Amino acid sequence: MSNRVVNILVPVISVILGLIVGAIVMLVSGYDPILGYSALWEGIFGDAYRMGETVRQITPYLLSGLAVAFAFRTGLFNIGVEGQLLVGWFAATYVGIAFDLPMYIHLPLAVLAAAVAGGLWAFLPGLLKAKLQVHEVIVTIMMNYIALHTTNALIKIVADGGDSTEAIKPTASLTSAFFQSITDYSRLHYGIFIALAMVLVMWFILEKTTTGYELKSVGFNKHASEYAGMNVSKNIILSMVISGAFAGLAGAMEALGTFGYASSKGAFTGIGFDGIAVALLGANTPLGVIFGATLFGSLKYGATNMPNAAGVPIEIVSIVIAIIIFFVACGYVIRYFLEKISKKKEAN
């Protein structure tokens, strides 16, 4: 069995096992799993509005998954995607409110502000890792909380003490009248094209540039890379900054597309943390991230229909999604068994 086939089978088996165990949980809890999954399917593909909302939900997952996957591919574990997303969200909103510019300048500027804010927020963990060997997991986790409370404070300043800012100007908006007309006024916006473009950007950086080769080399073995003349510190910092920029763009999708404003939050959005599972499910590859983001975006939005249509409590829905994530995380165990089966077949 080739490595490529194994890479495809592992996430597929993970999802199937997750859905089976999820069905058992529903059955044990006294709910009809067939009815539950039918409601999930209806919530994703039921009509044009739901399909539009599903794609809208997939958009930030694509970018958060890319952020985590890019760091993984270069030997780093960026758990700070959530915080970088929040600062990107605020930066895009602020630019969207503060300036009066033509759309062809205003919208790119707001998107760029989010990417820069996310990149700068990731710069510090990268710098500490590169210069002082402080583990990026610890720093990025702590900076998530700093980002949450800092953006909440900044929102109150911008909103004159209120809990949410005013709406961004139309010239900074990603919303689409065309998409609204074909999806029964869903919140689907042009951000999906930005997210897909970033998939190509990640692939191009890692596979077609000298910088990408150096980033991957440092991730595989920084001592060998240093011996080969590569600047290890620079590459570690650059990797975190690019990862943070992807995360900041995920915030821009929410700020400029889905909501059109920023509001203070009592808790994290969860998009940044789910990006870890998206990246794992996609084997940290750009194409795989599309698959992972599609699955998680669909589950997250489609699951909102399960309590109403099937009477399945939202807590059970969360358990089902968590079980799928669990099996995704156990993908290495599945890979081990697949390889063992493959070796047995070859021996026979």
Disulfide bonds with the S-S distance in Angstrom:
none
